[in-house]
Each structure stands twice: as C-alpha cells, then as structure tokens.
Amino acid sequence: MGKGKIWTRRSTRTLKKECGDRGVSVCATTVSKLLKDMDYSLRVNRKTIAETRHPDRNRQFEIINETKKYFEDSGQPIISVDSKKKELIGNFRNEGKAWTKIVNEVLAHDFRSQAIGVGCPFGIYELLTNLGTVIVGTSYDTPEFAVESIKIWLDEFGWKRYPCAKELLILCDAGGSNGFRPRLWKYALYQNICKVYGLSIRICHYPSGASKWNPVEHRLFSFISKNWEGNPLRSYDVMLSLIAGTTTTAGLLVQTILNEKEYQKGIKITDDQMKEININKHSVLPDWNYTISLN
C-alpha cells in the first residue's frame, strides 16, 4: 500500500493483482488475512471530534447541573427542547430496516415537488417525568415556532402536570431557532409566555458543539428515529403515529400535536422592542444563562 500509508480504497483482488505484478503470487483471501494480521480492517468514519470546544464548556455544564438540581429540589418544571431535522412527507425512502412481509416500494428520488409537505418536529422532553411532546410543524423552523411549541405544551399538558409552577427551566442548544443569538427567541418568550402566564423562565444553553448532551436528543429524538426506521412517512398521520408510538424500557411516553400554522422567516426585532423585555443576564456566562420574567 506504500510506505507509511495507513489506508487504501483498493479491493483485495486489486491488491492481489498488484502483488502479482511485483512477482509475488498470492490469492485475495491471503491478502485479506495478511491485512488483518497487520491490524487493518474495513472501517467507517467515526464522529468524535467536536468542531468547536469552547473554553467555558465545562463551567457551563456545571452551571446546568447546579440549576437542574435547584429546580428538581423545588419541584419546578424542567424541559429540554430542540427541533429535529425536517422530513419530507410522502412516499419517500426512510433510512433503516423494519420487520415486514413485503418490501416497501418508494419513489426513486426525494423531490420536494412530489411531497405532500414537510414535517418539522419540535421536541419537548420533561426531565422530571420522562415524558415527551413533539409539535410537528408544516412550515418553517423559526424562533416564533419554537416558542409557540412550548406554549402549546404548556396549554395542553404543562399546567396540568405542574399546576403550582412559578418558574420554568428551559435547556436548549446554543444555535438554531432556540439559540442564544436570535432576538425573536427572547422576545417571543417574553410576549407569549411570561406576559400571558406570569411565568418566570430561566434559560440555559448547552455550549457550542455539545448539542448531543441536550437530554431531548438522547432521551427522545434518538428513540423516535429508531422507531420509524424503514417506515416511509407517507402522511402526517403516519408521522404522528410513529412518534406517538415511541416507548422505552424506562417508561418514556410521547404525545404529538400537528401545528399547521404558517410561520415567516426573517422577522427582525428592533432595539426598542428588546428594551421591552425584562431579561436578567446572569453574572457567569451571561450569553448562555439568563432569566426572562415580568419583573
């Protein structure tokens, strides 16, 4: 394979031929055995290197754990939120395998023009109860959609489970529609939740490049992905059913709601509008840790 080379795309048959060209007679099976003896094997890429490692990463994890402990001890609700990637709704291939007597025949290409629409799942995972709620949007994943999904969860389930709630802890990623940069995320939280319910909201963002530690990812979305593997999402009803049918041995239960409201992209929040928000940025890592309340 060449001096110092640690990988090759050549097949064992090609390597056999190259050995023959150099006067070494060997079969493909022997080539495979020799490669294994030298600790070579067929491998795939492994995603282990984070693109960014913020210097305050560990400190932020400590803050999140301390804040979670405070809310757990006081019995106040904790939710972990994020949006899952958009899915085309229609007779399209869905990655993975499923037990079936017949092969699911799907379209050869994933053309948006052939789709019924798109499904944009926004997940809300309750850390205290191991319950999940997924709001499936049919429009864009915007900060307005993210906040309205939380409001829907509060109206439908949250107040019933936490009738004495005075504070709400939201754990979310540093980027995306619920990231720490979008002004609309903070403005909509204040206008649509704080002012409507008088609820104080504390937000803690996971550090950049650490989204996999967000509980909604590994306690909710990962199991949803496994549950709908190999099942084409031919309609919104099918998508909602597969999400709602997701369970785990730990007792996870998931509820789903379809949100067909149209959301606009690119809504700008002015400086004057930002001044309306009563936002208290915490003394440590204030971009990632802040509280929004009425007073």
N, C-alpha and C positions, 0 to 999 in steps of 0.2 A: 504493500500500500504506500510505500515511500517512507523514507527515514523521518521519524518524528511525527508522522501523521496519525491522528487518533480516531479518525472516522473515514468512512467511504460509502458511496452510494452504489458501488459495483455489486452485482449478484455473485453468488458462489460459482456459478457457471462461467461468468466473465473472468473471475479470478483464476479459475481452473485453466482457462484458455491462455491467460497472461503467463501463468506458470509454465504452461507447455511451450509458449514462445521463447521462454528463457531456458528451455531444456529440462524442466522439472515436470515429470509425469505424475499427476495427482488427480483424483476424482473430486467432484463437487462436495460429496459427503465428507471426505477427508479435509477439504478446505474448511468446511463448517466446523469440524471437530478441532482443527488447529486454531481457528479464530476463538473458539470457546476456551481452549487451553491458555490463550493469551489474554483472557478476560474481556474479549469483545463479545457483544451481543446486540441484537436489534433493540433499539431504544427509541422512545419518543421524547420530545422536549418536555421539560418539567418547569412549570411556572413557580419559581421560588424566590426570584429576585424582585423586590419592590422597586418600582421606578423612582420613587422618592422616599426618603427616610428623614422625616422632619426631626430636627434636634430636640424638639419638645414632645416627641411621640410618647415616650414612657411616662412623662409627667401628666400628659392628657389622659392616658389610661388610668393613672392613679386617681385623677380628679373624677373621672367617670365612675370608677368603683366606689369612691367615697360618697358621691352623690346618689348612686343607686342604693347604697346602704342606708342613707338618710331617708330616702323615700320609702324603702321597704319597712324600716322601723316605724315610720309614721303612718303607714297604710295608705299612702297616696299613690295614684296610678303611675305606672312607668310603661311607656310604649317605645318600641323600636320601629322606625319607619324607613321605607325606601321604595323606589319604583323598580320593577323588573323590566327587562327589555321588551319592546313592542313585539307582538306576534301577529302575523297575517292570519286573518280568519277566512277559511276556505279549504278546498281540497288540496292541501299542500303537505309535503313530507314533514314529519316531525321526527327529530333525531331520537334514536334509541330503539329498543325492541320491546315487544309486548306479546304475551301468550294469546294466540288466536288460531282458529282453524283455517282461516283463509288469509291471503296476503291483501293488505290494504293497498289498493291501486290509487295513486295520487298523480297530480299534474307533474309533468317533467321539469317545469320551470316555475320559480316563485315570482311571478309577475304581479306587481301591485294592482294592475288593471283588472286582473282576474279574481281579486279578493272581494269578499263581501264587505270587508272593512278591516280595521286594525284593533287589536286589543292591547290596552296599556294598563297592566296590573300595578296597582299601588298597594303595598303590603303594610299592615299594622299588626305588630306582634306584641302581645301583653306579657311582660316578663313575670308578673305575679300569678297569672292564672294559666299560662301555657295555652292561650287562645289566640287565634289569628283571624284577621279580617282582611279580605282583598277587595278593593274597589277597582273594577275593571272599567277604565275609561275608553271611549271610542274616538277621542280627539287627540290633543297634544299633551305631553307630559310637561306641564308648566308649574311654577310655584303656586298659582291660583288653584290648579287641580290638586296639588299635594295638600294644601290647607283645607280645601273643601272635602277631600277624602277623610281627613282627621275629624272634621265637623260632622260628616255623615256617621262616622264610627261613634262619636260622642252621642249623637241623637238616637241612633239605633241600639247601641249596646253599652257605651261607656257610662252613661248616667245610671243605667240600671245596675251595673256592677259596682260602681263607685258613687253611690248617692251622696256621700259626705265629702266628695273631693273638693279641695280648695286649691290644690296645686297639681300640675301635670308635668311630668318629666318626659321630654322627647329626646331620644337618642337617634342620631342620623349621621349620614356621611358628610364629608366636608364639601363635596361638589354636587352637581346636579340640581334638580328643581328645588330640593330642600337643603341646598348648601349654604355656607355662611356668607357667601358673597351676594346672592340675589336680594335686592331690596324688597321685591314683591313678596318674598317668603316671610319676612319680618312684618311688613305692612299688613298682609292678609291675616297673619296670626293675630295681630292686634285688633283689626277691624272685625274679623269674622268669628273669633273665639273669645278673646279677652273682653271685648266690649259687649258681646252678646251674652256671655255666661258669667262674667266677672271672675273668670278663672285665671290664676297666675300660671304662666308657662315658663318652665326652665328648659333651656335647650343646651345640649352637649353634643358637639360634633366629633366624630372619630377623626383621627389625623389623616392627612392625605396619604393615599396608598394603603390604608388599613381598613377598607370597607368590608373585607371578609370577616372582621371581628364583630361587625354590627349584627346583633342577635337575629334580626329579621332575615338575614342572608342564610345563616346555617341552621336556624331553627324553624324556618317557614319556607322560604323560596327553594332551598335545596330539595326539600321533600316534595314540593309541588312539581318541580322538574322531573323527579323520579316517577311520580305518579302518572304524569301524562306522557311519559316516554313512548314513542312509537304510535301514539294516537293522534291522528290528524285533527286539528281544531277546525272542524268543518262549519261550526256555527258558534255564536256567542253562548248559546245554551250548553253546548258541549264543553266549551272552555270553562264556564262557571261550574258545571257539574264535576269536571275533573279536579278543579281547585277545591271545591267543597268536599270532595271525596278523599282528600288527603288526610291521613292519620299517621300516628307514630306509636310505638310501644310505650312512649312516655305519656300518651294521652292527648296529643295535640288534636284540637278540633278547629276547623276553619269555616268561616261564613263568608259569603260572597254577595256583592251588590253590583249591578251594572249601572254605570253613570254615562248617559248618552248626551250630556251637556257639551256644547262646543266651546272650547277654550281658545283664546287668542294668544299667539306668541308675540314677544317683543313689547309687552306692556312696561312702560317706564314709570318709576316712582320718583317724584321730584324731591328736592331738598326740603321744601315746605311740608310735603306730605310726611317725610321722615321725621320731622320735628313733632308731628302729632303723636308719634309712638312713645310710650313710656318704656324705654328699654334701659336696663341696668346691666352694663358690661362688667363682668366680674374682674377682680384685680389680677387674677392669674389667667393667662392666655385668654384675654377678653374676646378675641375674634371667634373662638370656639366655644366659649361659655358665657351665656347671658340669660337674663330673665326679662320677660315681657309681661307687664301687668297694667292694671288700671291706675294704680298709684304707688 
